[in-house]
Structure formats: C-alpha cells, structure tokens
Amino acid sequence: MTKPIYIHGSGSISIQPTHEPGYRFEAVKAYAQNPVPACDPDYKSLIPALQLRRMNKSMRMAIFASRLALQEAGKETVDAVITGTGLGCLSDSERFVETLLANEHELLNPTPFIQSTHNMAAAAIALSLGCKGYNMTYVNNASAFASALLDAGIYLAEHPDHTVLLGGVDELGARTPRFWELAGYLKHDNPVIPTPLAASSSPGEIAAEGASFFVASQQPTSQTLGKVIAGDTCYETADAVAFVNRFLRRYGLAAGDIDAVVLGYNGDIRYDAVYSTVGSTLFAALPHIGFKHILGEYDTVAGAALHLALRLLGQQDIPQQLLLNGIRPRSLRRILIYTQRRGTNHGLILVEKEG
C-alpha cells in the first residue's frame, strides 16, 4: 500500500448484533451450535421489499452493510466498488447444482446460476447505488478481503479524488458445511460461542458468516474513523514472527510502536499456537484482542476485525469479552491485526487513529 487510506464509514453484519447503532461488544450473544448463521437485521429498513425478495443471503448482507457504511460516512454513492469473498453466493451455487442433478441437465431455472457468481454481491451494490465505475471482486480464500484492501489502496493512489466502497462477504450454505465436517474442519467438542481458547481449545472451528463494508478515500474528513496504514498477506510462512517483523520494519516500526494487537484465535488447537507464538514473542507487553471466538470463522472475517479495530480506536477502550490477556492500554492509536486460517493465508492490517 503506497499511501494510507482513510475510512469514513463502516458497517458490519455478523453472528453478533454488530449492525445495531452503538454496539460495543459488551453484551455478546451465546450459541451452542456449529455452524452459526448471521444475526439478521431488519433488511427492509434499508432495502426495498420488492428488491429484497429477489436477493440471496450474500447480496442482502452486502447491500445492508454497505448502506450502513454509507450512512455513517454521509455519502449516497461512490466511484468504485471492491469486494472480497471466499466462496461467493454459496446457497445459490448449491441450489443450481442440486437442480442440475435433479432435472438431469434439462429445464433449468437460470436465476440460481446467475446469482451464484462470486461477483454478484459487488454487482448488486453497484446497481443499487447507480455506480458505473470500477467494480472488482477478489476470490482467494481467506486472503480475499486483504486483496480487496490492497486493490483499494492502489485504486485510490491512482484516483486520489475518488471514494471507494470496500468490503468482504461470505455466507453459509445448507450442504457445504457437511463437506467441511467430513474434511475435519468443524469443531465437535463443545461447539460454543464464545469459544474457549488456550488450554480449553479442541480441534476444529466454528463456521459462521457475515459482511463488513467500508467507505474509503485518500483524504481525511470530519467523519474519518481511522486510517489503514498498510496491509500484507502471504499464503504460507515457516516463521510467523519473522513475517510480522518484516512487515513492521518495512514501515519503520517496532513492536513497541503498536498499542494493541488483534489476533485471530478461533479455538482450533491445531493452529492457535501460531498466535500464541507471535503474541508472546513480539507483543507480550501489549493488550491481546480476540474476535473470532465471538464472531466465528469464515474467509472474509478479517473485514469484521477491521470494523472492530475502528470501533476500538473511537471508544478508546477494549470490552472485557475481547481482551485475552488482561492488559489494558494507556491509549489506542495504532492497532495491528494478524490473522490466518488453518495454518495458511496469513494476513496483516495496520490501523491508526486519525488526528
């Protein structure tokens, strides 16, 4: 990322009531199931009912979250829409394949196929806003949101007077979680939210869904929530500590220049040790903040981590439900987000308070 991008509005839908005005993660919804569907808002409050009935879950969540972000930023439209998704409109993909098999490739309804494409959420947002500009969707598993974020930085460097709607969205399907279960991805031993971490961890993750969207530009305004200084991603690394250290040095920072670190612990004992190593080696004296143990796991959950970091910068406090090591910050100016999924797709986002 060549220059910082400023975030002026943020909207998020998740398995917690993050869509509610003023939600601060002080009260957390508990679940005892796996997977966990998103906590649905009143979609009709922002999306006309006639349009809503034709939308799948990804489209609904993406448009609603983007409208929340636009409202907070005081914007009605943008110049570009950039999204990331791991699996796209999963329910319509499943529905199309099921119909294909049931009808033996004949008399197929084209709607599920049209709405199953991964860029459908970005297209629906652009149509709803009348945005005819740059429109891009990144589909690369748990690095999808990070890729969209990097592209937003490049786009705004080339168009410094433009405004971008940036986000990530993933939904749960009815059948796909069964394949995840067969592959050993899902947690069976005490699958609850909030998910026990550290010594109480067990194999598997809690699958969830959600959407997080942001209004961004290259210029600060009176509505600016914070700025993204930098982002980075890599598929695999033999040394996560070295990966994080290289990132910090690239931007002239040391671990002590960070005020808090957001770590993607999800209760999967097979992979959470990566966070323990990075946290204890580089950031032992800093507050450790969790988010996946209350939001679940999905490919673009890093967008929800960015939404959370911006809220923490604004309120200058860390709710007890999110604080993992009991260390309270003196102030919150610079937050580092580090996440990975199943030992791959490592990502970093550096967020800073404006002003």
C-alpha positions as a printed NumPy array, in Angstrom:
array([[  0.   ,   0.   ,   0.   ],
       [  1.707,   3.2  ,  -1.196],
       [ -0.327,   5.685,   0.879],
       [ -2.755,   5.386,   3.814],
       [ -6.459,   5.109,   3.039],
       [ -8.939,   6.86 ,   5.299],
       [-12.087,   5.068,   6.465],
       [-15.118,   7.353,   6.861],
       [-17.888,   4.831,   7.406],
       [-18.122,   1.201,   8.491],
       [-20.972,  -1.318,   8.52 ],
       [-20.957,  -4.939,   9.614],
       [-23.321,  -7.916,   9.846],
       [-22.169, -10.918,  11.857],
       [-23.385, -13.507,  14.346],
       [-23.338, -10.688,  16.912],
       [-25.637,  -7.614,  16.651],
       [-22.855,  -5.52 ,  15.081],
       [-25.427,  -3.874,  12.795],
       [-27.1  ,  -2.158,  15.748],
       [-26.166,   1.515,  16.316],
       [-23.645,   1.935,  19.117],
       [-22.974,  -1.783,  19.61 ],
       [-19.751,  -2.078,  21.661],
       [-19.263,  -5.865,  22.136],
       [-20.067,  -5.526,  25.851],
       [-23.022,  -7.928,  25.542],
       [-22.255, -10.995,  23.433],
       [-24.808, -13.464,  22.052],
       [-24.052, -17.053,  23.076],
       [-24.511, -20.051,  20.749],
       [-24.207, -23.798,  21.2  ],
       [-24.181, -24.985,  17.585],
       [-21.95 , -25.277,  14.546],
       [-22.294, -23.671,  12.03 ],
       [-23.79 , -20.375,  13.273],
       [-25.881, -18.153,  10.921],
       [-25.626, -14.365,  10.974],
       [-27.81 , -12.266,  13.254],
       [-30.177, -10.806,  10.64 ],
       [-31.092,  -7.126,  10.827],
       [-34.387,  -5.685,   9.585],
       [-33.299,  -5.695,   5.944],
       [-36.477,  -3.889,   4.869],
       [-35.399,  -0.804,   6.785],
       [-32.708,  -0.128,   4.148],
       [-33.637,  -2.338,   1.165],
       [-36.984,  -2.093,  -0.692],
       [-39.096,  -5.218,  -0.124],
       [-39.553,  -5.898,  -3.858],
       [-35.784,  -5.977,  -4.372],
       [-35.178,  -7.893,  -1.171],
       [-37.248, -10.922,  -2.149],
       [-35.036, -11.493,  -5.197],
       [-31.76 , -11.403,  -3.269],
       [-29.758, -14.255,  -1.8  ],
       [-28.122, -14.028,   1.641],
       [-24.779, -12.653,   0.406],
       [-26.467,  -9.881,  -1.544],
       [-28.69 ,  -8.925,   1.386],
       [-25.835,  -8.778,   3.852],
       [-23.523,  -6.917,   1.465],
       [-26.055,  -4.259,   0.477],
       [-27.239,  -3.698,   4.053],
       [-23.688,  -3.446,   5.455],
       [-22.665,  -1.098,   2.641],
       [-25.693,   1.123,   3.317],
       [-24.695,   1.322,   6.998],
       [-21.191,   2.392,   5.969],
       [-22.522,   4.996,   3.534],
       [-24.876,   6.402,   6.159],
       [-22.069,   6.795,   8.667],
       [-19.863,   8.455,   6.054],
       [-22.667,  10.772,   4.914],
       [-22.399,   9.505,   1.331],
       [-25.068,   8.465,  -1.159],
       [-22.817,   6.848,  -3.743],
       [-19.167,   6.053,  -4.512],
       [-16.847,   5.92 ,  -7.522],
       [-15.832,   2.257,  -7.215],
       [-16.873,  -0.98 ,  -5.514],
       [-14.2  ,  -3.502,  -4.469],
       [-15.133,  -6.701,  -2.627],
       [-13.586,  -9.934,  -1.45 ],
       [-15.282, -13.284,  -0.886],
       [-14.063, -16.78 ,  -0.186],
       [-16.977, -18.824,  -1.507],
       [-19.334, -16.263,  -3.056],
       [-23.106, -16.76 ,  -3.116],
       [-22.922, -20.273,  -1.725],
       [-26.65 , -21.029,  -1.331],
       [-27.441, -20.263,  -4.968],
       [-24.419, -22.299,  -6.08 ],
       [-25.757, -25.274,  -4.143],
       [-29.288, -24.708,  -5.429],
       [-28.126, -24.622,  -9.064],
       [-26.107, -27.856,  -8.75 ],
       [-28.981, -29.619,  -6.956],
       [-31.43 , -28.584,  -9.703],
       [-28.927, -29.624, -12.364],
       [-28.764, -33.119, -10.915],
       [-32.483, -33.444, -10.139],
       [-33.59 , -32.35 , -13.637],
       [-30.846, -34.279, -15.419],
       [-29.443, -31.098, -17.024],
       [-32.816, -30.082, -18.522],
       [-35.412, -27.335, -17.821],
       [-33.07 , -25.396, -15.585],
       [-34.029, -22.121, -13.913],
       [-31.203, -19.697, -14.803],
       [-31.694, -17.46 , -11.745],
       [-29.68 , -19.569,  -9.247],
       [-26.847, -19.809, -11.803],
       [-26.835, -16.05 , -12.442],
       [-26.882, -15.284,  -8.714],
       [-24.248, -17.912,  -7.879],
       [-21.366, -15.987,  -9.449],
       [-18.865, -14.668,  -6.93 ],
       [-19.123, -11.055,  -8.125],
       [-22.904, -10.906,  -7.667],
       [-22.734,  -9.024,  -4.349],
       [-20.489,  -6.314,  -5.808],
       [-22.723,  -6.055,  -8.868],
       [-25.871,  -5.769,  -6.735],
       [-24.286,  -2.987,  -4.657],
       [-23.243,  -1.076,  -7.77 ],
       [-26.722,  -1.396,  -9.291],
       [-28.381,  -0.223,  -6.086],
       [-26.111,   2.842,  -5.948],
       [-26.048,   3.594,  -9.662],
       [-22.253,   3.235,  -9.589],
       [-20.905,   2.614, -13.11 ],
       [-17.227,   2.856, -12.186],
       [-14.552,   0.323, -11.311],
       [-16.028,  -2.912,  -9.936],
       [-13.819,  -5.779,  -8.792],
       [-14.236,  -8.945,  -6.713],
       [-11.338, -10.955,  -5.294],
       [-11.833, -14.666,  -4.644],
       [ -8.816, -16.22 ,  -2.947],
       [ -9.963, -17.945,   0.216],
       [ -9.01 , -16.243,   3.495],
       [ -6.87 , -13.65 ,   1.672],
       [ -9.845, -12.288,  -0.282],
       [-10.511,  -9.268,   1.947],
       [ -6.8  ,  -8.425,   2.208],
       [ -6.565,  -8.485,  -1.597],
       [ -9.569,  -6.174,  -1.895],
       [ -7.978,  -3.83 ,   0.656],
       [ -4.692,  -3.71 ,  -1.264],
       [ -6.53 ,  -3.051,  -4.524],
       [ -8.447,  -0.2  ,  -2.875],
       [ -5.116,   1.351,  -1.902],
       [ -3.827,   1.065,  -5.47 ],
       [ -7.047,   2.45 ,  -6.949],
       [ -7.083,   5.457,  -4.613],
       [ -3.393,   6.15 ,  -5.306],
       [ -4.323,   6.412,  -8.994],
       [ -7.586,   8.321,  -8.332],
       [ -6.889,  10.471,  -5.242],
       [-10.167,  12.409,  -5.567],
       [-12.377,   9.285,  -5.674],
       [-14.255,   7.404,  -2.955],
       [-14.347,   3.606,  -2.757],
       [-16.773,   1.166,  -1.152],
       [-14.631,  -1.702,   0.094],
       [-15.783,  -4.897,   1.796],
       [-15.943,  -8.63 ,   2.243],
       [-18.857, -11.062,   2.447],
       [-19.332, -14.807,   2.94 ],
       [-22.472, -16.83 ,   3.612],
       [-23.184, -20.319,   4.887],
       [-24.773, -22.887,   2.62 ],
       [-27.018, -25.775,   3.602],
       [-24.818, -28.563,   2.234],
       [-21.252, -27.227,   2.098],
       [-20.744, -27.365,   5.902],
       [-21.301, -31.126,   5.612],
       [-18.214, -31.324,   3.396],
       [-16.287, -29.192,   5.899],
       [-17.322, -31.68 ,   8.558],
       [-16.052, -34.614,   6.501],
       [-12.77 , -32.768,   5.956],
       [-12.338, -32.313,   9.714],
       [-12.653, -28.525,   9.687],
       [-15.571, -28.155,  12.114],
       [-15.455, -28.321,  15.896],
       [-17.447, -31.151,  17.542],
       [-16.197, -30.974,  21.12 ],
       [-18.217, -28.242,  22.872],
       [-19.003, -26.076,  19.812],
       [-19.99 , -22.857,  21.578],
       [-19.729, -19.098,  21.124],
       [-17.862, -17.54 ,  22.934],
       [-15.392, -20.276,  22.067],
       [-12.996, -21.453,  24.818],
       [ -9.392, -20.609,  23.989],
       [ -5.891, -21.609,  25.133],
       [ -5.919, -24.652,  27.473],
       [ -9.604, -25.345,  26.762],
       [ -9.137, -25.464,  22.977],
       [-10.066, -28.508,  20.906],
       [ -9.726, -29.365,  17.198],
       [-11.984, -27.604,  14.716],
       [-13.505, -24.178,  14.108],
       [-16.975, -22.657,  14.49 ],
       [-18.173, -21.843,  10.959],
       [-20.082, -18.578,  10.591],
       [-20.953, -15.894,   8.039],
       [-21.019, -12.123,   7.728],
       [-20.346,  -8.968,   5.747],
       [-18.259,  -5.884,   6.549],
       [-18.051,  -2.801,   4.315],
       [-16.16 ,   0.48 ,   4.459],
       [-16.263,   3.853,   2.711],
       [-12.664,   4.868,   1.974],
       [-10.751,   7.665,   0.286],
       [ -7.254,   9.121,   0.269],
       [ -8.284,  12.312,   2.075],
       [ -9.352,  12.677,   5.735],
       [-12.685,  14.297,   6.601],
       [-14.55 ,  15.242,   9.767],
       [-16.203,  11.774,   9.651],
       [-12.943,   9.805,   9.424],
       [-12.923,   6.797,  11.775],
       [ -9.282,   5.893,  11.211],
       [ -6.77 ,   5.114,   8.508],
       [ -5.311,   1.886,   7.172],
       [ -1.556,   2.42 ,   7.004],
       [ -0.62 ,  -0.874,   5.416],
       [ -1.642,  -4.436,   4.677],
       [  0.178,  -7.606,   3.685],
       [ -0.582, -11.246,   3.052],
       [  1.223, -14.477,   2.293],
       [ -0.076, -17.965,   1.664],
       [  2.433, -19.878,   3.792],
       [  5.243, -18.967,   6.167],
       [  7.604, -21.146,   8.161],
       [  8.136, -18.335,  10.679],
       [  5.137, -16.145,  11.53 ],
       [  7.23 , -13.999,  13.892],
       [  9.641, -13.168,  11.061],
       [  6.704, -12.406,   8.749],
       [  5.262,  -9.894,  11.228],
       [  8.707,  -8.414,  11.971],
       [  9.453,  -7.855,   8.27 ],
       [  6.113,  -6.105,   7.888],
       [  6.788,  -3.744,  10.8  ],
       [ 10.344,  -2.935,   9.644],
       [  9.08 ,  -2.194,   6.147],
       [  7.069,   0.679,   7.609],
       [  9.739,   1.838,  10.043],
       [  8.035,   0.42 ,  13.137],
       [  8.974,  -1.787,  16.081],
       [  6.682,  -3.929,  18.194],
       [  6.699,  -1.228,  20.868],
       [  5.141,   1.249,  18.432],
       [  1.912,  -0.776,  18.446],
       [ -0.704,  -0.08 ,  21.146],
       [ -2.678,  -3.347,  20.808],
       [ -2.717,  -6.432,  18.614],
       [ -5.813,  -8.202,  17.3  ],
       [ -5.195, -11.944,  16.993],
       [ -7.424, -14.433,  15.214],
       [ -7.696, -17.143,  17.881],
       [-10.667, -19.36 ,  16.965],
       [-10.326, -22.217,  19.472],
       [ -8.789, -24.688,  16.994],
       [ -5.923, -26.205,  18.98 ],
       [ -4.164, -27.242,  15.76 ],
       [ -3.499, -23.656,  14.631],
       [ -3.948, -21.257,  17.567],
       [ -0.334, -21.83 ,  18.628],
       [  0.694, -19.506,  15.785],
       [ -0.987, -16.615,  17.587],
       [  0.47 , -17.643,  20.931],
       [  3.977, -17.576,  19.462],
       [  3.563, -14.18 ,  17.785],
       [  1.847, -12.693,  20.831],
       [  4.355, -13.92 ,  23.405],
       [  7.437, -13.212,  21.272],
       [  6.669,  -9.769,  19.854],
       [  3.762,  -8.325,  21.827],
       [  3.985,  -9.786,  25.335],
       [  3.552,  -6.35 ,  26.966],
       [  0.605,  -5.285,  24.773],
       [ -3.148,  -5.941,  25.014],
       [ -4.184,  -9.01 ,  23.015],
       [ -7.63 ,  -8.664,  21.449],
       [ -9.686, -11.597,  20.14 ],
       [-12.603, -11.587,  17.713],
       [-13.116, -14.999,  16.102],
       [-14.095, -16.572,  19.433],
       [-17.241, -14.393,  19.358],
       [-17.693, -13.918,  15.567],
       [-16.841, -17.413,  14.321],
       [-14.666, -18.294,  11.339],
       [-15.185, -17.518,   7.652],
       [-12.928, -16.435,   4.813],
       [-13.525, -12.67 ,   4.992],
       [-13.769, -12.35 ,   8.785],
       [-10.698, -10.063,   8.597],
       [-13.163,  -7.381,   7.459],
       [-15.002,  -7.773,  10.758],
       [-11.647,  -7.405,  12.559],
       [-11.079,  -4.083,  10.776],
       [-14.588,  -2.937,  11.735],
       [-13.818,  -3.881,  15.336],
       [-10.441,  -2.091,  15.342],
       [-12.03 ,   1.125,  14.063],
       [-14.661,   0.977,  16.819],
       [-11.979,   0.415,  19.459],
       [ -9.991,   3.421,  18.196],
       [-13.132,   5.511,  18.546],
       [-14.152,   4.37 ,  22.018],
       [-10.572,   4.103,  23.382],
       [-11.405,   1.026,  25.403],
       [-11.399,  -2.759,  24.996],
       [-14.505,  -4.645,  26.191],
       [-13.746,  -7.442,  28.642],
       [-15.226, -10.047,  26.257],
       [-12.484,  -9.252,  23.713],
       [ -9.463,  -8.814,  25.981],
       [ -7.439, -12.033,  26.016],
       [ -4.517, -11.289,  28.342],
       [ -5.897,  -8.755,  30.822],
       [ -3.527,  -5.933,  29.801],
       [ -5.328,  -2.607,  29.425],
       [ -3.975,   0.024,  27.013],
       [ -2.998,   3.508,  28.137],
       [ -4.403,   4.76 ,  24.842],
       [ -5.254,   3.267,  21.458],
       [ -3.68 ,   4.963,  18.485],
       [ -2.182,   2.136,  16.433],
       [ -3.638,  -1.402,  16.206],
       [ -2.176,  -4.344,  14.304],
       [ -4.488,  -7.117,  13.046],
       [ -2.938, -10.544,  12.435],
       [ -4.985, -13.487,  11.203],
       [ -4.542, -16.808,   9.405],
       [ -6.787, -19.752,   8.611],
       [ -5.856, -23.404,   9.048],
       [ -2.165, -22.52 ,   9.012],
       [ -2.24 , -20.674,   5.68 ],
       [ -3.379, -17.325,   4.23 ],
       [ -1.582, -15.176,   6.786],
       [ -2.666, -11.527,   6.741],
       [ -1.724,  -8.254,   8.448],
       [ -3.582,  -4.937,   8.596],
       [ -2.181,  -1.871,  10.385],
       [ -4.834,   0.628,  11.501],
       [ -4.203,   4.033,  13.038],
       [ -6.357,   6.689,  14.655],
       [ -6.575,   9.888,  12.635],
       [ -5.63 ,  13.177,  14.274]])
